[in-house]
Amino acid sequence: MSSEGFPPSWAERVDEALRSIELQGRWRTIRTLDTGRPRTAVSASGEGVVSFAGNDYLGLSQHPEVTAAAHAALDDLGAGAGAARLIVGSRPVHDRLEVAIAEWKQRDAALLFSTGYQANLGLVGALAAVAPDALIHSDELNHASIIDGTRLARSEVRVFPHLDLAALDSALSAAAGRAQIVVSDEVFSMDGDTADINALAELCAAHEALLVLDVAHSVLAESPPSGALLVGTLSKTLGTLGGFVAGPGPIIDLCRNTARSFIFTTASTPADTAAAEAAIRIVGSPEGAELLGRLRSNVERLRAGHRSPIIPVVVGSEEAALAAAESLLAEGLLVPAIRPPTVAPGTCRLRIAVSAAHDPADVDRLADTLRRRGLHP
Ligand SMILES: Cc1ncc(COP(=O)(O)O)c(C=O)c1O
């Protein structure tokens, strides 16, 4: 590494860290695509591909009403909010979107965050700070933003085995009398499986524990029980950018007053916010129902009865996952290989993300190509 003025001892450390990443075969590069539509091209090569890598589950990032709302907000309100919400960054569109999210998710109130990642950091930290003896129970496959939220909260954390409600029940019983929080994804982002949210809610009620559900990927999942606090994102089902917490008014007041990832960051851009407002309108309309039907049917083409748009094909080693992804790419099918640290060693996989925007013929071609290679979605 040659960087003038950079302390040599630091240059060595950074070089060593980079060498180690390379030696482990875990070097990451960004692959740039020409557009956000499923049929697109890899910018570096110009090769046409169908992408099964995005989380734009209903294709709303490209919807004309969503992009028009973003354009209008940009023209009316400018490119940036200019400050945090609690300073002078709040606009009527932020307030309206919070009302729309609360209605969409059937909760009393909602608070916007700049990303879903920040929403998890904010809620978990705000809740844990209320009780000095707070104990957080977290599913072992929870998203990184939940894990980081529990770390930042500096409370005691007990990780329970994936979806193991009996183990969770024992852990809750063992800590009876303490202020307990259970946090789980509803749909797990690398496995596409779902938590039994009603059983989780019953367990939490029995132990007087708070239940926090991350509904980031819950586009096809059932509605969460009324007692659960929800964390979500605007970047997947709604196709824009931002995050939210939704729940009872006092919890939202608590987050607005104490969540550091809400307080100490600039408000979402007017364009992103207005786009999300338009996207929620579409989701609640007959067109939204039609898009959900299209998504469900595309998922069925790959894996009958599956309840999320995320379909993993576990292949084992990093080499096998990379080779499978490369061979699909050679046929114009972009399906990312997921490797440690995102998943556990030995469980490397192809992660297929399906959208309503996919042409069913492209989904069928992916299914056929996978089967020909002995990979079963
Ligand atoms: C389960 C889950 N929660 C939270 C997030 C973070 O959302 P965002 O991309 O809005 O930061 C993601 C994905 O990115 C996710 O998969």
The ligand as an SDF file (V2000), in Angstrom:
LIG
                    3D

 16 16  0  0  0  0  0  0  0  0999 V2000
  -33.9770   -8.8710    8.0760 C   0  0  0  0  0  0  0  0  0  0  0  0
  -33.3940   -7.5430    7.7090 C   0  0  0  0  0  0  0  0  0  0  0  0
  -33.5210   -6.5150    8.5650 N   0  0  0  0  0  0  0  0  0  0  0  0
  -33.0210   -5.3020    8.2900 C   0  0  0  0  0  0  0  0  0  0  0  0
  -32.3610   -5.0620    7.1040 C   0  0  0  0  0  0  0  0  0  0  0  0
  -31.7900   -3.7080    6.8580 C   0  0  0  0  0  0  0  0  0  0  0  0
  -32.6140   -2.9460    6.0410 O   0  0  0  0  0  0  0  0  0  0  0  0
  -32.0300   -1.7410    5.2060 P   0  0  0  0  0  0  0  0  0  0  0  0
  -31.4750   -2.2950    3.9520 O   0  0  0  0  0  0  0  0  0  0  0  0
  -33.1760   -0.8230    5.0100 O   0  0  0  0  0  0  0  0  0  0  0  0
  -30.9510   -1.1050    6.0460 O   0  0  0  0  0  0  0  0  0  0  0  0
  -32.2270   -6.1080    6.1800 C   0  0  0  0  0  0  0  0  0  0  0  0
  -31.5600   -5.9860    4.8680 C   0  0  0  0  0  0  0  0  0  0  0  0
  -30.9340   -5.2530    4.3660 O   0  0  0  0  0  0  0  0  0  0  0  0
  -32.7340   -7.3770    6.4910 C   0  0  0  0  0  0  0  0  0  0  0  0
  -32.5680   -8.4060    5.6480 O   0  0  0  0  0  0  0  0  0  0  0  0
  1  2  1  0
  2  3  1  0
  2 15  2  0
  3  4  2  0
  4  5  1  0
  5  6  1  0
  5 12  2  0
  6  7  1  0
  7  8  1  0
  8  9  2  0
  8 10  1  0
  8 11  1  0
 12 13  1  0
 12 15  1  0
 13 14  2  0
 15 16  1  0
M  END
$$$$
